[in-house]
Amino acid sequence: MRKTTFALYFGNRGFFPGELIADARKSMIRALERNNYGYLIMDETLTRYGAVETITEGALFAEFLAANKGNYDGIILSLPNFGDENGAYVALRDAGVPILVQAFPDEMDKMDFAHRRDAMCGKLAMCNLLRQAGVKYSLTKSFCVSPDSEKFDDELKDFAAVCRVVRGMARFNIGAIGARTTAFKTVRCDEIAFQRKGINIETIDMSMVFAMMDKVDADKLKKKSEVYASLSDFGTYPPEKLENIARLGVVIDELIEIYDLHAIAIRCWDELQKKYGVAPCLILGELNERGIAAACELDITNAVMMRAMGLAADCPVMLLDVNNNYLESEEKVIFFHCGPAPASLMQRKGKIEEHLMFRKSYGEGSGVGINKGKFIVGDVTIGSFKTENGRLCAFACDGELTDDSLPECFFGCGTVFKKAGANNMLNYMARNGYRHHVAVTRGNVSAAVKEAFENYLDIDIDVL
């Protein structure tokens, strides 16, 4: 993913010391460079210290934003002092991206007229103005915070996550590859509700996929086979298993290019098993590693959630079943899936195995392709998505994957998720009609997803 970039706005009022603006520009640039974010900043010669304190200067900043449209993900509205409201309105009314309102703290030994900022008071006034104007904005957790502080590093990280989600979710294409498996009514969704939020769904029939698989270019097939062979140990399975998995992988890549797809959900059984004797798990893991959200069982809604969480965490995502109780614990749950995890969320290279349910149903060798391995441990965010009554709805929560052991006989890839009140989470999912699937990514980003969904994208979300 490209570097998250912010446009920098500095507010000023003429009777405050202008030197504060000069210092603030340096301080903010240090913070952004320290945290490896990009920035765009208006030429300081255009106005006094490059700040906005009049309507005319606000218009200059609006022109600066227009000239750089598409090159920044959010705006940091920095208040070294009180800040002019009229100029800010003209500058930011058409911004169309998240805005973080940051105010510098006053220092007790610099409260004289030459040094006092009054930025706290100015932030309240500025937020009131933005709200009146219908301009969406975000707040720092610490109401006044210096860019030179460690606390501001966390503020930047959280705001960058919000900006990535808002930009990435505003308009994108998702491929629904194959029809919904008849038995899985749980993954039904409202395409029109998605379309009205800019999420376009392209449906692709499996017959088209199979026709393309049979005509795959030999060089592409060879390269894709090498990629998959490097990701997992295929053991003694016959070479045609790897070849058939690679054929499907090449075709999905071609569909992604043809339809400009940013996410996919695939009908993963039973035609693939009956015709080609493979499962697509390894393919999905590799796509997720590349940042293309890929869900199995045609779960379109959670492919959307995977995209949002991946953008927030700046990390690959996997889709798991909420599957089993863990002993009698009410704070632990076993998550499971056949093996579609990206390499970033596995402890080591996986091993290709056969899907036992497919072998039972369709015979030995019918479902080769699950990537068996051990998931990472540590802090994670999980979430799920649905459409209901024309609305887009989601929930998310933070927790951890533990190193608790599972029985040797446990099929597929399993892990233990721990969260205080996990039993309450299960009841919430059941009562509110969420799928048995959750998206999982590294780190705790539920607050950023909530801010993006609720404040900027008008998507209902609960954080548990």
Buried (B, 14 or more C-beta within 10 A) or exposed (E): EEEBBBBBBBBBBEEBBBEBBBBBBEBBBEBBEEBEBBBBBBEBEBBBBBBBBBBEBBBBBBEBBEEEEEEBBBBBBBBBBBBBBBBBBBBBBEBBBBBBBBBBBBEEEEEEEEBBBBBBBBBBBBBEBBEEEEBBBBBBEBBBBBBBBEBBBBBBBBBBBBBBBBBBBBEBBBBBBBEBBEEBEBBEBBBEBBEEBEBBBBEBEBEEBBEBBEEBEEEBBEEBBEEBBEBBBBEEBEEBBBBBBBBBBBBBBBBBEEBEBBBBBBBBBBBBBBEBBBBBBBBBBBBBBEBBBBBBBBBBBBBBBBBBBBBBBBBBBBBBBBBEEBEEEEBBBBBBBBBBBBBBBBEEEBBBBBBEBBBEBBEEBBBBBBBBBBBBBEEBBBBBBBBBEEEBBBBBBBBBBBEBEBEEEEBBBBBBBBBEBBBEBBEBBEEEEBBBBBBBBBBBBBBBBBBBBBBBBEBEBBBB
